[in-house]
Amino acid sequence: MRKIKRTLGAMMVTAVAAAVLTFPASAKGYDDYASAYNAVTANGGLEAKFDLKLEIDDEETQATGDFKLDNSEGKNHLYYEMDIEGSKVIQFSDGEYVYTESNGKKTKFKPNSDAKIETGENEEKMSEKEENGTFDTTAFMKEFSGMIEAGKIRELGLLTPIAEQAVSKVSTKKEDGEIEYTLKLSNALVKNYLNIIIQNETGKSAGETVSIDELNDVTYSATSDGNVITGIEYGGVFKITVPSSLTGSGEEESYEMEMDLDIDFVNPGEAVTVELPDSADFEELK
């Protein structure tokens, strides 16, 4: 089981800073979108259901998640269940510790500590494939599905409005009392985000692991009932470059990966109650 330090947050700050230098300070329609999004947590909590689909060469991986957060009255309680192709992970937090139950192991750590998180159920398989000089697309997609792990959801800002400085244009469409906001984002910013995920998951730097070099048809839309966002959709087709060290041919190879991520809010704008499991038998990571 791989252990990696929690460095994603700092790298994300760098990526966002680059976007601030790239785009204008505002885009028409952004304020309405942000106001409807912020209304989701108006009563101090939210519940969101995730559905992630990845496809490479007709091979598909699907991951789902149910994220519940209650930060009303000074609380910061989180409960999350994730399923990647039948492999289930439970994560929750009482505001002091983050607890994880995965593959029969129960661990905990303090969010601001230097503890190393155990991640990646496919580590043994991935290591074997790397040593043999081949690239396993299915294992890669399962690893990449970790982008909807609870910690990454929060660090990537998947449940908060897209930063205004990263939006160049907002288009709106009204139909049957609903408003759909379509945001034009920086391809460079999205590419940075995804490559950071890959590097963080593999524990390797750029050039030593798989990278995303081109993005096509990148989409982001949010639907509201006029007052509050009810759902989010991300999509895109990404060109993945595999270095020669990971291919059987000894030459660099390229693949296309299609990603679709749907996020549906459950009763957006209403309070959420989070019931935390017993945490007595969780081992603290050092």
VEXDREN-2710 file (C-alpha; in Angstrom, 1 decimal):
% VEXDREN-2710
k/r/px/py/pz
1/MET/0.0/0.0/0.0
2/ARG/1.5/3.3/-1.1
3/LYS/2.0/6.1/1.4
4/ILE/2.1/9.7/0.2
5/LYS/2.3/13.1/1.9
6/ARG/-0.7/15.4/1.7
7/THR/0.9/18.0/-0.7
8/LEU/-2.0/18.4/-3.1
9/GLY/-3.4/21.6/-1.4
10/ALA/-0.2/23.6/-1.9
11/MET/0.1/22.6/-5.5
12/MET/-3.5/23.6/-6.2
13/VAL/-2.8/27.0/-4.8
14/THR/0.0/27.4/-7.4
15/ALA/-2.3/26.3/-10.2
16/VAL/-5.0/28.7/-9.2
17/ALA/-2.5/31.5/-8.9
18/ALA/-1.5/30.9/-12.5
19/ALA/-5.1/31.1/-13.6
20/VAL/-5.5/34.5/-11.8
21/LEU/-2.8/35.9/-14.1
22/THR/-4.5/34.4/-17.2
23/PHE/-8.1/35.6/-17.0
24/PRO/-10.0/38.8/-16.4
25/ALA/-11.4/39.6/-12.9
26/SER/-15.0/38.8/-13.8
27/ALA/-17.4/37.3/-16.3
28/LYS/-20.9/38.4/-16.9
29/GLY/-23.4/36.0/-15.1
30/TYR/-20.8/34.7/-12.7
31/ASP/-22.4/36.4/-9.6
32/ASP/-25.8/34.7/-10.3
33/TYR/-24.1/31.3/-10.6
34/ALA/-22.0/31.8/-7.4
35/SER/-25.0/33.0/-5.5
36/ALA/-27.0/29.9/-6.5
37/TYR/-24.1/27.7/-5.6
38/ASN/-23.5/29.3/-2.2
39/ALA/-27.2/28.7/-1.4
40/VAL/-26.6/25.0/-1.4
41/THR/-24.9/25.3/2.1
42/ALA/-27.1/28.1/3.3
43/ASN/-28.2/26.0/6.3
44/GLY/-24.7/24.8/7.3
45/GLY/-24.5/21.5/5.4
46/LEU/-24.8/19.6/2.1
47/GLU/-25.2/16.1/0.7
48/ALA/-23.9/15.3/-2.8
49/LYS/-23.9/12.2/-4.8
50/PHE/-21.0/11.5/-7.3
51/ASP/-21.0/9.5/-10.4
52/LEU/-17.7/9.3/-12.2
53/LYS/-17.1/7.4/-15.5
54/LEU/-13.7/7.0/-17.2
55/GLU/-13.2/5.3/-20.5
56/ILE/-10.0/4.3/-22.5
57/ASP/-10.2/2.1/-25.6
58/ASP/-13.7/0.9/-24.8
59/GLU/-12.6/-0.1/-21.2
60/GLU/-14.7/1.7/-18.6
61/THR/-14.3/2.3/-14.9
62/GLN/-17.1/3.7/-12.8
63/ALA/-16.9/5.2/-9.3
64/THR/-19.6/6.6/-7.1
65/GLY/-19.7/8.5/-3.8
66/ASP/-22.1/9.9/-1.3
67/PHE/-20.7/13.0/0.5
68/LYS/-22.4/14.4/3.6
69/LEU/-21.2/17.5/5.5
70/ASP/-22.6/19.3/8.5
71/ASN/-20.7/22.5/9.5
72/SER/-23.6/24.2/11.3
73/GLU/-23.2/25.5/14.8
74/GLY/-19.4/25.2/14.8
75/LYS/-19.5/21.6/13.8
76/ASN/-17.3/20.1/11.0
77/HIS/-18.7/16.6/10.7
78/LEU/-18.2/14.7/7.5
79/TYR/-19.3/11.2/6.3
80/TYR/-18.5/9.8/2.9
81/GLU/-18.8/6.5/1.2
82/MET/-17.0/5.8/-2.1
83/ASP/-17.2/2.7/-4.4
84/ILE/-14.7/2.1/-7.2
85/GLU/-15.7/-0.9/-9.2
86/GLY/-17.0/-2.7/-6.1
87/SER/-14.2/-1.7/-3.8
88/LYS/-15.7/0.4/-1.0
89/VAL/-14.1/3.1/1.2
90/ILE/-15.7/4.9/4.2
91/GLN/-14.3/8.2/5.4
92/PHE/-15.6/10.4/8.1
93/SER/-14.4/13.3/10.3
94/ASP/-15.4/14.7/13.7
95/GLY/-13.5/17.9/13.0
96/GLU/-10.4/16.8/14.8
97/TYR/-9.5/13.6/13.0
98/VAL/-10.2/12.1/9.5
99/TYR/-11.0/8.4/9.7
100/THR/-10.7/5.9/6.8
101/GLU/-11.9/2.3/6.5
102/SER/-10.6/0.6/3.4
103/ASN/-9.6/-3.0/2.6
104/GLY/-10.3/-4.1/6.2
105/LYS/-7.9/-1.4/7.7
106/LYS/-9.1/1.4/10.0
107/THR/-6.8/4.5/10.2
108/LYS/-7.0/8.1/11.4
109/PHE/-4.9/11.2/11.1
110/LYS/-5.2/14.9/12.0
111/PRO/-5.7/17.0/8.8
112/ASN/-3.0/19.5/9.6
113/SER/-0.4/16.9/10.5
114/ASP/2.5/15.5/8.5
115/ALA/1.0/12.0/8.6
116/LYS/1.1/9.9/5.5
117/ILE/-2.1/8.7/4.0
118/GLU/-2.4/5.1/2.8
119/THR/-4.0/5.1/-0.6
120/GLY/-4.3/3.1/-3.8
121/GLU/-5.6/-0.5/-3.6
122/ASN/-4.0/-1.1/-7.0
123/GLU/-0.4/-0.2/-5.9
124/GLU/0.9/-3.8/-6.0
125/LYS/-0.6/-4.3/-9.5
126/MET/0.7/-1.0/-10.8
127/SER/4.2/-1.6/-9.5
128/GLU/4.3/-5.0/-11.1
129/LYS/3.2/-3.5/-14.4
130/GLU/5.8/-0.8/-14.2
131/GLU/8.6/-3.3/-13.5
132/ASN/7.5/-5.4/-16.5
133/GLY/7.5/-2.3/-18.7
134/THR/3.8/-2.3/-19.6
135/PHE/0.9/0.1/-19.0
136/ASP/-2.4/-1.2/-17.6
137/THR/-5.3/1.2/-18.6
138/THR/-7.8/-0.4/-16.2
139/ALA/-5.5/-0.1/-13.2
140/PHE/-4.7/3.5/-14.2
141/MET/-8.4/4.5/-14.4
142/LYS/-9.0/2.9/-11.0
143/GLU/-6.1/5.0/-9.5
144/PHE/-7.4/8.1/-11.2
145/SER/-10.9/7.5/-9.8
146/GLY/-9.3/8.6/-6.5
147/MET/-10.1/12.1/-7.5
148/ILE/-13.5/11.7/-5.8
149/GLU/-11.8/10.6/-2.5
150/ALA/-13.2/12.9/0.2
151/GLY/-10.0/14.8/0.8
152/LYS/-9.5/15.5/-2.9
153/ILE/-13.1/16.6/-3.3
154/ARG/-12.4/19.3/-0.8
155/GLU/-8.9/20.2/-2.0
156/LEU/-10.0/20.3/-5.6
157/GLY/-13.0/22.4/-4.7
158/LEU/-15.4/20.1/-6.5
159/LEU/-18.2/21.2/-4.1
160/THR/-17.6/24.9/-4.2
161/PRO/-18.1/27.5/-7.0
162/ILE/-15.3/27.6/-9.6
163/ALA/-13.0/30.5/-8.7
164/GLU/-14.1/33.7/-10.5
165/GLN/-10.6/34.4/-11.8
166/ALA/-10.6/31.0/-13.6
167/VAL/-13.8/31.7/-15.6
168/SER/-13.6/33.6/-18.9
169/LYS/-17.2/33.3/-19.9
170/VAL/-20.6/32.3/-18.4
171/SER/-23.5/31.3/-20.7
172/THR/-27.0/30.7/-19.4
173/LYS/-30.0/28.9/-20.7
174/LYS/-33.5/29.0/-19.0
175/GLU/-36.0/26.3/-19.5
176/ASP/-39.0/25.0/-17.4
177/GLY/-38.0/27.1/-14.4
178/GLU/-34.4/25.9/-14.4
179/ILE/-31.3/27.8/-15.3
180/GLU/-28.2/26.0/-16.7
181/TYR/-24.9/27.9/-16.3
182/THR/-22.1/26.8/-18.7
183/LEU/-18.7/28.1/-17.7
184/LYS/-15.7/28.4/-20.0
185/LEU/-12.6/27.4/-18.1
186/SER/-8.9/27.5/-18.6
187/ASN/-7.7/24.3/-20.3
188/ALA/-4.3/24.9/-18.8
189/LEU/-5.8/25.1/-15.3
190/VAL/-7.8/21.9/-15.8
191/LYS/-4.7/20.1/-17.2
192/ASN/-2.6/21.2/-14.2
193/TYR/-5.3/19.9/-11.8
194/LEU/-5.4/16.5/-13.4
195/ASN/-1.6/16.1/-13.7
196/ILE/-1.3/17.1/-10.0
197/ILE/-3.8/14.3/-9.2
198/ILE/-1.7/11.7/-11.2
199/GLN/1.6/12.8/-9.6
200/ASN/0.1/12.8/-6.1
201/GLU/-1.4/9.3/-6.6
202/THR/1.8/7.8/-8.0
203/GLY/4.3/9.7/-5.8
204/LYS/6.3/10.5/-9.0
205/SER/7.2/13.8/-10.6
206/ALA/6.4/15.0/-14.1
207/GLY/8.3/13.0/-16.8
208/GLU/8.4/9.9/-14.6
209/THR/4.8/9.0/-14.8
210/VAL/1.7/9.2/-17.0
211/SER/0.7/12.8/-18.0
212/ILE/-2.2/14.5/-19.6
213/ASP/-0.9/16.7/-22.4
214/GLU/-4.1/17.7/-24.4
215/LEU/-7.7/18.4/-23.5
216/ASN/-10.6/18.4/-25.9
217/ASP/-14.3/19.2/-25.4
218/VAL/-13.8/20.2/-21.7
219/THR/-17.2/21.2/-20.3
220/TYR/-18.5/22.4/-17.0
221/SER/-22.2/23.2/-16.3
222/ALA/-24.3/23.8/-13.3
223/THR/-28.1/23.6/-13.1
224/SER/-30.3/25.5/-10.7
225/ASP/-33.9/25.7/-10.0
226/GLY/-33.5/29.5/-10.1
227/ASN/-32.3/29.9/-6.6
228/VAL/-30.0/27.1/-5.7
229/ILE/-27.7/24.8/-7.7
230/THR/-29.1/21.2/-8.0
231/GLY/-26.4/19.5/-10.0
232/ILE/-23.0/19.9/-11.6
233/GLU/-21.5/18.2/-14.7
234/TYR/-17.9/18.0/-15.8
235/GLY/-16.7/16.4/-19.0
236/GLY/-13.8/16.1/-21.4
237/VAL/-11.6/14.0/-23.5
238/PHE/-7.9/13.9/-22.5
239/LYS/-4.8/12.8/-24.3
240/ILE/-2.7/10.7/-22.0
241/THR/1.0/10.3/-22.7
242/VAL/2.8/7.2/-21.3
243/PRO/6.6/7.5/-21.1
244/SER/8.7/4.9/-22.7
245/SER/9.7/3.5/-19.3
246/LEU/6.1/2.2/-18.8
247/THR/5.5/0.7/-22.2
248/GLY/6.4/-2.7/-23.6
249/SER/7.6/-1.2/-26.9
250/GLY/10.2/1.1/-25.3
251/GLU/8.6/4.0/-27.1
252/GLU/6.2/6.7/-25.8
253/GLU/2.5/5.8/-26.3
254/SER/-0.7/7.9/-26.2
255/TYR/-4.2/7.1/-25.2
256/GLU/-7.5/9.1/-25.1
257/MET/-9.5/9.0/-21.9
258/GLU/-13.0/10.3/-21.7
259/MET/-14.2/11.6/-18.4
260/ASP/-17.8/12.3/-17.2
261/LEU/-18.4/13.4/-13.7
262/ASP/-22.0/14.2/-12.4
263/ILE/-22.6/15.7/-9.0
264/ASP/-26.2/15.8/-7.8
265/PHE/-27.1/17.7/-4.6
266/VAL/-29.7/16.1/-2.3
267/ASN/-32.2/18.6/-1.0
268/PRO/-29.8/21.5/-1.6
269/GLY/-30.2/24.4/0.8
270/GLU/-31.5/22.2/3.6
271/ALA/-29.7/21.3/6.8
272/VAL/-27.9/17.9/6.8
273/THR/-27.5/15.7/9.9
274/VAL/-24.3/13.5/9.9
275/GLU/-24.2/10.5/12.2
276/LEU/-20.6/9.4/12.8
277/PRO/-19.7/5.8/13.4
278/ASP/-17.8/4.5/16.4
279/SER/-14.1/5.5/16.0
280/ALA/-12.6/3.7/19.0
281/ASP/-10.7/1.0/17.0
282/PHE/-9.0/3.3/14.4
283/GLU/-5.2/3.4/14.4
284/GLU/-3.5/6.8/14.2
285/LEU/-1.1/7.3/11.3
286/LYS/2.3/8.7/12.2
END
